[in-house]
């Protein structure tokens, strides 16, 4: 079985095509294709409230390419979702309808709650029987999920991300809101809570740490990595650290969000499984297509 997932984020848009293998109660997913394009819908939406004509034109072209690839791979089904930028764009629904009619690709504009639910599926292979705070920093929003025994206990979406431009006062207000929410949850006095980080920025920071394969970095290491990256100019991050332009300008403010949440939760380490919304979409699509619940998942990377 082949499935495709499209994650239309505020900073970048991703297409992932996977092949699914079923072996009794174990389901394995292998990547056949992974494409990422930094369209940055959030730059338009968070400054002007809508997607500009030029960005709309590029968006339609990109969705046409993705649709052709989906057809060429002969997938059984696909699942395309759009998050905060499309949620907030006054012309988001109009553009998604235009793409459906012109390209034949259906885009689902999902709520923050639905996004959190899909993200929880993405990290399922990482979970053990303990308490976690899952932090997903996107371009326009940050999802915080509290997990216990493999189940989502509480979650909330906050309007802060790597692309959304906020004043220092607005940013401080969001962090205050995060702190109040964390203190209102059942995890507020817990100990030994482990962080789980998803999103392109935490993946890149983890790569800079040159870790082996245990997926974990400590709070102190993450703090040091942020200071290390911050010491470089935007141009140096691209030339010396080999970051893409759309990563070099957002990685420092994004890293602050992870650190703030870990500090408030009293967590001294964060796991970085290098998965994201696209993976959760593939898992949810499998469950929807087969009408089975995934109990054991194995992620096998590329063929």
C-alpha positions as CSV (number, residue, x, y, z in Angstrom):
1,X,0.0,0.0,0.0
2,X,1.2,3.5,-0.9
3,X,-0.1,6.6,0.9
4,X,0.7,10.3,0.5
5,X,0.6,13.1,3.1
6,X,0.8,16.9,2.4
7,X,1.6,19.3,5.3
8,X,0.8,22.9,4.3
9,X,2.5,24.9,7.0
10,X,3.2,28.6,7.6
11,X,6.9,28.3,6.8
12,X,7.1,25.4,4.4
13,X,5.0,22.8,2.6
14,X,5.9,19.1,2.6
15,X,4.9,16.1,0.5
16,X,5.7,12.6,1.9
17,X,4.9,9.4,0.0
18,X,5.2,6.2,2.0
19,X,5.0,2.5,1.4
20,X,3.2,0.5,4.1
21,X,4.1,-3.1,5.1
22,X,1.9,-5.2,7.3
23,X,3.3,-8.1,9.3
24,X,0.7,-9.4,11.7
25,X,0.3,-6.7,14.3
26,X,3.4,-4.7,13.2
27,X,2.9,-2.0,10.6
28,X,6.0,-0.5,9.0
29,X,6.3,2.7,7.0
30,X,9.1,3.4,4.5
31,X,9.6,6.8,2.8
32,X,9.5,6.7,-1.0
33,X,9.6,10.5,-1.5
34,X,9.9,13.6,0.7
35,X,9.8,17.1,-0.7
36,X,9.9,20.4,1.1
37,X,9.3,23.8,-0.4
38,X,9.7,27.0,1.7
39,X,6.6,28.9,0.3
40,X,6.1,30.8,3.7
41,X,2.4,31.4,3.5
42,X,2.8,32.9,7.0
43,X,4.8,35.9,5.8
44,X,1.7,37.1,3.9
45,X,-1.0,36.0,6.3
46,X,0.5,37.2,9.6
47,X,1.3,40.7,8.1
48,X,-1.6,41.4,5.8
49,X,-4.3,38.8,6.8
50,X,-4.4,37.1,3.4
51,X,-2.4,35.2,0.9
52,X,-1.1,37.6,-1.8
53,X,-1.8,37.0,-5.6
54,X,1.8,36.1,-6.2
55,X,2.0,33.6,-3.4
56,X,-1.4,32.2,-4.5
57,X,0.0,31.6,-8.0
58,X,3.1,29.8,-6.6
59,X,0.9,27.8,-4.2
60,X,-1.3,26.5,-7.0
61,X,1.8,25.5,-9.1
62,X,3.2,23.6,-6.1
63,X,0.0,21.8,-5.4
64,X,-0.2,20.9,-9.1
65,X,3.3,19.4,-8.9
66,X,2.4,17.5,-5.8
67,X,-0.8,16.1,-7.4
68,X,1.2,14.9,-10.4
69,X,3.7,13.1,-8.1
70,X,0.8,11.5,-6.1
71,X,-0.6,10.2,-9.4
72,X,2.7,9.0,-10.7
73,X,3.3,7.0,-7.4
74,X,-0.2,5.5,-7.8
75,X,-1.0,6.0,-4.1
76,X,-4.2,4.5,-2.8
77,X,-5.1,7.6,-0.9
78,X,-3.7,11.0,0.2
79,X,-4.3,13.4,3.1
80,X,-3.6,17.1,2.6
81,X,-3.9,19.5,5.6
82,X,-3.3,23.2,6.1
83,X,-2.5,24.7,9.5
84,X,-2.3,28.2,11.1
85,X,-1.6,30.4,8.1
86,X,-4.4,28.9,6.0
87,X,-6.7,28.9,9.1
88,X,-6.2,32.7,9.6
89,X,-6.1,33.8,5.9
90,X,-9.3,35.5,4.9
91,X,-8.9,33.9,1.5
92,X,-7.7,30.5,2.7
93,X,-11.0,28.7,2.0
94,X,-11.4,30.4,-1.3
95,X,-7.9,29.3,-2.4
96,X,-8.4,25.7,-1.2
97,X,-11.6,25.6,-3.2
98,X,-9.8,27.0,-6.3
99,X,-7.1,24.3,-5.9
100,X,-9.8,21.6,-5.6
101,X,-11.4,22.7,-8.9
102,X,-8.3,23.5,-10.9
103,X,-5.8,20.9,-9.6
104,X,-8.1,18.2,-8.2
105,X,-6.4,18.2,-4.8
106,X,-8.5,18.5,-1.7
107,X,-7.0,20.5,1.2
108,X,-8.4,20.2,4.7
109,X,-7.9,23.3,6.8
110,X,-7.7,21.8,10.3
111,X,-8.1,23.3,13.8
112,X,-5.3,23.5,16.3
113,X,-6.9,20.7,18.3
114,X,-7.0,18.4,15.3
115,X,-3.3,19.3,14.5
116,X,-2.4,18.3,18.1
117,X,-4.2,15.0,17.7
118,X,-2.3,14.2,14.5
119,X,1.0,15.2,16.0
120,X,0.4,12.9,18.9
121,X,0.1,10.0,16.4
122,X,3.4,11.1,14.8
123,X,5.4,10.6,18.1
124,X,3.5,7.4,19.1
125,X,6.5,5.1,18.2
126,X,8.7,7.1,20.6
127,X,6.4,6.9,23.7
128,X,6.9,4.7,26.7
129,X,4.9,4.4,29.9
130,X,5.8,7.7,31.4
131,X,4.8,11.4,31.3
132,X,5.8,13.7,28.4
133,X,5.3,17.2,27.2
134,X,5.3,17.3,23.5
135,X,6.4,20.7,22.0
136,X,5.8,21.3,18.3
137,X,7.0,24.7,17.1
138,X,5.6,25.6,13.7
139,X,5.7,28.7,11.6
140,X,2.6,30.2,13.0
141,X,1.7,28.3,16.1
142,X,3.1,26.1,18.9
143,X,1.2,23.0,20.0
144,X,1.8,21.7,23.6
145,X,0.5,18.2,24.3
146,X,0.7,16.5,27.7
147,X,0.9,12.7,27.3
148,X,0.7,9.9,29.9
149,X,0.7,6.2,29.2
150,X,0.8,6.9,25.5
151,X,-2.4,8.9,25.6
152,X,-3.0,12.6,25.0
153,X,-4.2,14.0,28.4
154,X,-4.4,17.7,27.6
155,X,-3.3,20.0,24.7
156,X,-3.4,23.6,23.6
157,X,-2.3,25.6,20.6
158,X,-0.6,29.0,21.1
159,X,-0.3,31.7,18.5
160,X,3.5,31.9,18.5
161,X,5.8,30.4,16.0
162,X,9.0,30.9,14.0
163,X,7.4,33.0,11.2
164,X,4.7,34.9,13.0
165,X,6.3,38.3,13.9
166,X,5.4,39.4,17.4
167,X,6.6,42.4,19.4
168,X,8.5,41.7,22.6
169,X,5.4,42.6,24.6
170,X,3.2,40.3,22.5
171,X,5.8,37.5,22.8
172,X,6.0,38.0,26.6
173,X,2.2,37.8,26.8
174,X,2.1,34.5,25.0
175,X,4.8,33.0,27.3
176,X,2.8,34.2,30.3
177,X,-0.3,32.5,28.9
178,X,1.7,29.3,28.4
179,X,2.9,29.4,32.0
180,X,-0.6,29.9,33.3
181,X,-1.9,27.0,31.2
182,X,0.9,24.7,32.3
183,X,0.3,25.6,36.0
184,X,-3.4,24.8,35.5
185,X,-2.8,21.3,34.2
186,X,-2.5,18.0,36.1
187,X,1.2,17.9,35.3
188,X,2.0,21.2,37.2
189,X,3.7,19.4,40.1
190,X,5.0,16.3,38.3
191,X,8.6,15.2,38.3
192,X,10.6,13.5,35.7
193,X,8.6,14.8,32.8
194,X,10.4,14.2,29.5
195,X,10.2,16.7,26.6
196,X,9.5,15.6,23.0
197,X,10.4,18.2,20.3
198,X,9.1,18.2,16.8
199,X,9.6,20.8,14.0
200,X,12.3,21.6,11.6
201,X,14.2,23.9,14.0
202,X,14.6,21.4,16.8
203,X,15.7,18.8,14.3
204,X,18.4,21.2,13.0
205,X,19.6,22.0,16.5
206,X,19.7,18.3,17.3
207,X,21.8,17.8,14.2
208,X,24.3,20.4,15.4
209,X,24.7,18.5,18.6
210,X,26.3,15.6,16.7
211,X,24.5,13.0,18.9
212,X,24.7,9.3,18.2
213,X,21.3,7.7,18.1
214,X,19.5,8.0,21.4
215,X,17.4,11.1,20.3
216,X,17.9,12.9,23.6
217,X,19.6,16.2,24.4
218,X,19.6,17.9,27.8
219,X,18.1,21.3,28.6
220,X,21.7,22.6,29.2
221,X,22.8,21.3,25.8
222,X,19.9,22.9,24.1
223,X,20.5,26.2,25.8
224,X,24.2,26.0,24.7
225,X,23.2,25.2,21.1
226,X,20.9,28.2,21.0
227,X,23.8,30.5,22.3
228,X,26.1,28.9,19.7
229,X,23.8,29.6,16.8
230,X,22.9,33.0,18.0
231,X,26.6,34.0,17.9
232,X,26.5,33.7,14.1
233,X,25.1,36.3,11.8
234,X,22.3,35.4,9.4
235,X,24.8,35.1,6.6
236,X,27.2,33.0,8.6
237,X,24.4,30.6,9.6
238,X,24.0,29.9,5.9
239,X,27.6,29.9,4.9
240,X,29.2,28.2,7.9
241,X,26.4,26.2,9.5
242,X,24.9,25.4,6.0
243,X,21.4,26.4,6.9
244,X,18.7,27.2,4.4
245,X,17.7,30.9,4.3
246,X,14.3,30.0,5.7
247,X,15.9,28.2,8.6
248,X,18.7,30.7,9.4
249,X,16.3,33.5,10.3
250,X,13.9,31.6,12.6
251,X,16.0,29.0,14.4
252,X,16.9,31.3,17.4
253,X,13.4,32.5,18.3
254,X,12.1,29.0,17.8
255,X,14.7,27.5,20.1
256,X,13.6,30.0,22.8
257,X,10.1,28.5,22.8
258,X,11.4,24.9,23.4
259,X,13.6,26.2,26.3
260,X,10.8,28.2,27.9
261,X,8.4,25.2,27.9
262,X,11.0,22.8,29.2
263,X,11.9,25.2,32.0
264,X,8.2,25.7,33.0
265,X,7.6,21.9,33.0
266,X,10.8,21.3,35.0
267,X,12.1,19.0,32.3
268,X,15.8,18.5,31.9
269,X,15.9,16.7,28.6
270,X,14.1,16.6,25.3
271,X,13.8,13.7,22.8
272,X,14.0,14.6,19.1
273,X,12.5,11.7,17.1
274,X,12.7,13.8,13.8
275,X,9.1,13.3,12.9
276,X,6.4,15.8,12.2
277,X,2.8,16.4,11.1
278,X,3.4,14.6,7.8
279,X,4.2,11.4,9.7
280,X,1.1,11.6,11.8
281,X,-0.9,12.3,8.6
282,X,0.4,9.0,7.1
283,X,-0.5,7.1,10.3
284,X,-4.0,8.6,10.4
285,X,-4.6,8.0,6.7
286,X,-3.6,4.3,7.2
287,X,-6.1,3.9,10.0
288,X,-8.8,5.7,8.0
289,X,-8.1,3.6,4.8
290,X,-7.9,0.2,6.5
291,X,-10.3,0.9,9.4
292,X,-7.6,-0.5,11.8
293,X,-6.1,1.1,14.8
294,X,-2.3,1.2,14.9
295,X,-0.9,-0.5,17.9
296,X,2.7,-1.2,16.8
297,X,4.4,1.2,14.4
298,X,7.9,0.9,12.8
299,X,9.4,3.8,11.0
300,X,12.0,2.6,8.5
301,X,13.1,5.8,6.7
302,X,14.0,5.7,3.0
303,X,14.1,2.7,0.8
